[in-house]
């Protein structure tokens, strides 16, 4: 390993980067600090916020984290510290301290013992050993799960009226 490989080639501070494909933005990233290394597809970021877009320009995912590791060649993205992700298509929000996205397999995972909180509609779940598939649109927990489902009195009355 060359000593140049250990020192960032570029350091961006208080920056905003936008990646375009076919004249449309695919991802927008703002960061307090972003480092890019020579001869590498790896980047590291601090206090990162991002938005990803589909091919029609519609927001797919918005998020933020304290630390980001990205290897764009391998399509591996690791997020740490105070993670907040929102997937607009699924109307789901994720909170965690460590998550890993594999862009090739479209898998979002946490560590076996790491807690993840999910909010969708009136449901809130917390659990460990989280795994989600972007392909099948399913998720699971390997560890203990806790959660709540909130219903309003109006909905309960409407449901009972519809049943009768």
Steps between C-alpha positions, in 0.01 A plus 500: 500500500629838400505779761290712260220245540467591869471875443191640327558636152206738542335637813178693455359701790142628524433361157211400278553246222248390237547197274325510163418216261339577162464866602296414811618508862522155658640598838565820689736501799584774747773447757691687763809312379551260211827319420594332171809278470740460207482172308185407689123513465469551875368817662439597860262767623404673823158651577352381172153558354391350171211462259477235228275532196346249263546527122197733477648746753267399783649477852557136601690527827607783727732458794770620730774354718802603703754293305486350151731249331437446129669271248336595173670222297368230737174691561545465876384781728538493878322755717574568867381725782151642522371355172166622371377355167168561329385291203221692326374210287440282807419796731742353755746670732801319650706606803823324596862544605649266238362388161656354187357529147618261230396655170570183301273274706274790611528391864484734800633336818596579855738314726360200682467688831435850362156647565296643212175694535251502212198728465235433237155656515376435856748222574829533688735200531838457666723200467849368445655305217313701236500400133301656216483416131454775243402235248227314689402805713510286815686534828566290808665507840709213639487619861230612739235734363281752679246731350172685508214539260294813554138519393268793542149473645361631171649209306375248755145640475512502121628142489226377732237686296629340180498154654133515608 
